[in-house]
Amino acid sequence: MPTFCTIVSSISLMVFLGLIAFDASPVGVIVIGILVGLVMALQVIVYGMYKFAAFSLRVWRAGATSTVNAVKRFRGFGRGG
């Protein structure tokens, strides 16, 4: 509940300050708002690409390890041991 109240309070303060600034300079608020939105979107995109690359590398390594282990078992199959 405290987190929810903090989020609501922060959003209310941002909206209030944005409306006051919009009253003084509408174009400036729109431009800065768009820039902030783009930066936030880029942050999410970069983080998502990082997580995707890390997951792909983990899958690749697991597949390579499985293949190497399978080859080792197959090579030792005919040795009687």
C-alpha positions as CSV (number, residue, x, y, z in Angstrom):
1,M,0.0,0.0,0.0
2,P,2.8,2.5,0.7
3,T,4.3,1.9,-2.7
4,F,0.9,2.5,-4.4
5,C,0.4,5.8,-2.4
6,T,3.9,6.9,-3.4
7,I,3.2,6.2,-7.1
8,V,-0.1,8.1,-7.0
9,S,1.5,11.0,-5.2
10,S,4.4,11.1,-7.7
11,I,2.1,11.0,-10.7
12,S,-0.1,13.7,-9.2
13,L,2.9,16.0,-8.6
14,M,4.2,15.4,-12.2
15,V,0.8,16.1,-13.7
16,F,0.5,19.3,-11.6
17,L,3.9,20.6,-12.6
18,G,3.3,19.6,-16.2
19,L,0.1,21.6,-16.3
20,I,1.7,24.6,-14.7
21,A,4.6,24.4,-17.2
22,F,2.2,23.8,-20.1
23,D,0.4,27.1,-19.2
24,A,3.7,29.0,-19.6
25,S,5.1,27.2,-22.6
26,P,3.0,24.5,-24.4
27,V,5.4,23.7,-27.1
28,G,8.3,23.3,-24.7
29,V,6.4,20.9,-22.5
30,I,5.3,18.8,-25.5
31,V,8.8,18.6,-26.9
32,I,10.4,17.7,-23.5
33,G,7.6,15.2,-22.9
34,I,8.3,13.5,-26.2
35,L,12.0,13.4,-25.6
36,V,11.5,11.9,-22.1
37,G,9.2,9.3,-23.6
38,L,11.7,8.4,-26.3
39,V,14.5,8.0,-23.8
40,M,12.3,5.8,-21.6
41,A,11.3,3.7,-24.5
42,L,15.0,3.3,-25.6
43,Q,15.9,2.2,-22.1
44,V,13.3,-0.5,-22.2
45,I,14.4,-1.6,-25.7
46,V,18.1,-1.8,-24.8
47,Y,17.3,-3.7,-21.6
48,G,15.1,-6.1,-23.6
49,M,17.9,-6.7,-26.2
50,Y,20.4,-7.4,-23.4
51,K,18.1,-9.9,-21.7
52,F,17.4,-11.6,-25.1
53,A,21.1,-11.8,-25.9
54,A,21.9,-13.3,-22.5
55,F,19.1,-15.9,-22.8
56,S,20.2,-16.8,-26.3
57,L,23.8,-17.3,-25.2
58,R,22.6,-19.4,-22.3
59,V,20.6,-21.6,-24.6
60,W,23.5,-21.8,-27.1
61,R,25.9,-22.9,-24.3
62,A,23.5,-25.5,-23.0
63,G,23.0,-26.9,-26.5
64,A,26.8,-27.0,-27.1
65,T,27.4,-28.7,-23.7
66,S,24.7,-31.3,-24.4
67,T,26.2,-32.0,-27.9
68,V,29.7,-32.4,-26.5
69,N,28.5,-34.8,-23.8
70,A,26.5,-36.8,-26.3
71,V,29.6,-37.1,-28.5
72,K,31.8,-38.2,-25.6
73,R,29.2,-40.9,-24.6
74,F,29.0,-42.1,-28.2
75,R,32.8,-42.4,-28.6
76,G,33.0,-44.5,-25.4
77,F,30.1,-46.7,-26.4
78,G,32.2,-49.4,-28.3
79,R,35.0,-49.7,-25.8
80,G,33.4,-52.2,-23.6
81,G,33.5,-50.1,-20.5
